[in-house]
Amino acid sequence: MTTEERLENLEKKLSRVNRCNLWLLAGAALCLGIGLIAWAVGPAPAPAQPAGAGMIMTGAKEIRARKFVLEDENGESRGGLVVLNEGPSLALIDEKGELRAVLGVGKDGPRLDLWDENGNTRAMLSVDKDGPALTLIDENGNPRACLGGTLTKTPDGKTINYPESSLLLFDPDGTARWCAP
């Protein structure tokens, strides 16, 4: 197999991965929407609650709020849905109270950020005017792989420029070592 054939195969795979990323993001948003609808049409608040305390009424067709907090069985916050100036965001928190995932829509488009147990950003998936982008980051904050997009900024402020619809692989120091356009 020639280098050109290998690059052509990689470009085809990259295109499929980009489509899959878009469908994954759309699927996550759809699941979130369905979950919120199912939660909204759930049972009415217990009679001991004052009227309006639960915000959900039997037969309600619409619920409006600026913030929803998700709690576990112990009353600890495990996530929330909030609308900020930048747009709506869903945050998920682990059992230790650490932020682990945020799905949001800002002025540039939708974005999903994932953190490890130490609070380090490990993956970022976004879709903006330049297209979808996926960045994978190691435990030291260095990018290890970037797929698609034209610009990625890592949590430590590093900016990575790379061609649209490309795949980059980085060494442990964050230096780009391989690029497939």
C-alpha positions as CSV (number, residue, x, y, z in Angstrom):
1,M,0.0,0.0,0.0
2,T,1.4,3.3,-1.0
3,T,1.6,6.4,1.2
4,E,-1.0,8.1,-1.0
5,E,-3.4,5.1,-0.5
6,R,-2.8,5.2,3.2
7,L,-3.5,8.9,3.4
8,E,-6.6,8.5,1.4
9,N,-7.8,5.7,3.7
10,L,-7.0,7.9,6.7
11,E,-9.0,10.8,5.2
12,K,-12.0,8.5,4.7
13,K,-11.7,7.3,8.2
14,L,-11.4,10.8,9.5
15,S,-14.5,11.8,7.6
16,R,-16.4,8.9,9.1
17,V,-15.2,9.8,12.6
18,N,-16.3,13.4,12.1
19,R,-19.7,12.3,11.1
20,C,-19.8,9.9,14.1
21,N,-18.8,12.7,16.5
22,L,-21.7,14.9,15.2
23,W,-24.2,12.0,15.6
24,L,-22.8,11.3,19.1
25,L,-23.3,14.9,20.1
26,A,-26.8,15.0,18.6
27,G,-27.6,11.7,20.4
28,A,-26.4,13.0,23.7
29,A,-28.5,16.1,23.3
30,L,-31.5,14.0,22.3
31,C,-31.1,11.7,25.3
32,L,-30.8,14.7,27.6
33,G,-34.0,16.2,26.1
34,I,-35.9,12.9,26.5
35,G,-34.7,12.5,30.0
36,L,-35.8,16.0,31.0
37,I,-39.2,15.5,29.4
38,A,-39.6,12.1,31.3
39,W,-38.6,13.8,34.5
40,A,-41.0,16.7,33.8
41,V,-44.0,14.5,33.4
42,G,-43.2,12.4,36.4
43,P,-45.3,12.2,39.5
44,A,-46.6,15.4,41.2
45,P,-44.9,16.6,44.4
46,A,-45.8,15.0,47.7
47,P,-48.8,16.5,49.4
48,A,-46.7,17.7,52.3
49,Q,-44.9,20.2,50.0
50,P,-46.4,23.7,49.7
51,A,-47.9,24.5,46.3
52,G,-45.3,25.3,43.7
53,A,-42.4,23.9,45.8
54,G,-41.8,21.0,43.4
55,M,-42.3,23.1,40.2
56,I,-44.0,20.1,38.6
57,M,-47.7,19.9,38.4
58,T,-49.9,17.1,37.2
59,G,-50.6,17.6,33.5
60,A,-48.1,20.4,33.2
61,K,-47.1,21.0,29.6
62,E,-44.2,23.3,30.3
63,I,-41.6,23.9,33.0
64,R,-39.5,27.0,33.1
65,A,-36.5,27.5,35.3
66,R,-33.0,29.0,35.1
67,K,-31.4,26.1,37.0
68,F,-32.0,22.5,37.9
69,V,-29.9,20.7,40.5
70,L,-29.5,16.9,40.4
71,E,-29.1,15.3,43.8
72,D,-28.2,11.7,44.9
73,E,-30.1,9.8,47.5
74,N,-28.1,11.6,50.2
75,G,-29.0,15.1,49.0
76,E,-25.5,15.7,47.6
77,S,-25.3,17.7,44.3
78,R,-24.4,15.4,41.4
79,G,-25.1,17.6,38.5
80,G,-27.2,20.5,37.2
81,L,-28.7,22.1,34.2
82,V,-28.3,25.9,34.1
83,V,-28.6,28.7,31.5
84,L,-25.6,31.1,31.7
85,N,-24.9,34.2,29.6
86,E,-22.9,31.9,27.2
87,G,-25.8,29.5,26.9
88,P,-27.3,26.3,28.5
89,S,-25.0,23.8,30.2
90,L,-25.3,20.4,31.8
91,A,-22.7,19.6,34.4
92,L,-22.1,16.1,35.9
93,I,-20.3,15.6,39.2
94,D,-18.8,12.4,40.6
95,E,-19.4,10.9,44.1
96,K,-16.4,12.9,45.5
97,G,-18.0,16.2,44.4
98,E,-15.6,16.7,41.5
99,L,-16.7,18.1,38.1
100,R,-16.4,15.3,35.5
101,A,-18.3,16.4,32.4
102,V,-19.9,19.5,31.0
103,L,-22.1,19.6,27.9
104,G,-23.0,23.1,26.8
105,V,-23.9,25.4,23.9
106,G,-22.1,28.7,23.7
107,K,-21.9,31.4,21.1
108,D,-19.4,29.3,19.1
109,G,-21.5,26.1,19.2
110,P,-21.9,23.0,21.3
111,R,-19.1,21.6,23.3
112,L,-18.4,18.6,25.6
113,D,-15.5,18.6,28.1
114,L,-14.5,15.6,30.2
115,W,-12.3,15.7,33.3
116,D,-10.4,12.8,35.1
117,E,-10.6,12.0,38.8
118,N,-7.8,14.6,39.4
119,G,-9.7,17.5,37.9
120,N,-7.6,17.5,34.7
121,T,-9.3,18.1,31.3
122,R,-8.8,14.9,29.3
123,A,-11.1,15.3,26.3
124,M,-12.8,18.1,24.4
125,L,-15.4,17.7,21.7
126,S,-16.8,20.8,19.9
127,V,-18.6,21.9,16.8
128,D,-18.1,25.5,15.7
129,K,-18.1,27.4,12.4
130,D,-15.0,25.6,11.3
131,G,-16.5,22.1,11.9
132,P,-16.2,19.4,14.6
133,A,-13.0,19.0,16.6
134,L,-11.9,16.4,19.1
135,T,-8.9,16.9,21.4
136,L,-7.5,14.2,23.7
137,I,-5.2,15.4,26.5
138,D,-2.8,13.4,28.8
139,E,-2.6,13.6,32.6
140,N,0.0,16.4,32.3
141,G,-2.2,18.7,30.3
142,N,-0.5,18.1,27.0
143,P,-2.5,17.3,23.8
144,R,-1.9,13.8,22.6
145,A,-4.4,13.7,19.6
146,C,-6.5,16.2,17.7
147,L,-9.0,15.4,15.1
148,G,-10.7,17.9,12.8
149,G,-11.3,21.6,13.3
150,T,-8.8,24.4,12.8
151,L,-7.9,25.7,16.3
152,T,-7.8,24.1,19.7
153,K,-6.9,25.8,23.0
154,T,-5.9,23.5,25.8
155,P,-6.9,24.1,29.5
156,D,-3.4,25.4,30.3
157,G,-3.7,28.1,27.6
158,K,-1.7,26.4,24.8
159,T,-3.1,27.1,21.3
160,I,-2.8,24.5,18.7
161,N,-3.3,25.4,15.0
162,Y,-3.8,22.5,12.6
163,P,-5.5,22.1,9.2
164,E,-9.2,21.5,9.0
165,S,-10.2,17.8,8.8
166,S,-6.8,16.6,10.0
167,L,-5.5,14.1,12.5
168,L,-2.6,15.1,14.7
169,L,-0.7,12.9,17.1
170,F,1.6,14.5,19.7
171,D,4.5,13.2,21.8
172,P,4.3,13.3,25.7
173,D,5.8,16.9,25.6
174,G,2.9,18.1,23.5
175,T,5.0,18.4,20.3
176,A,3.1,17.5,17.1
177,R,4.8,14.4,15.6
178,W,2.4,13.2,13.0
179,C,-0.2,14.9,10.9
180,A,-2.7,13.4,8.3
181,P,-4.5,16.1,6.3
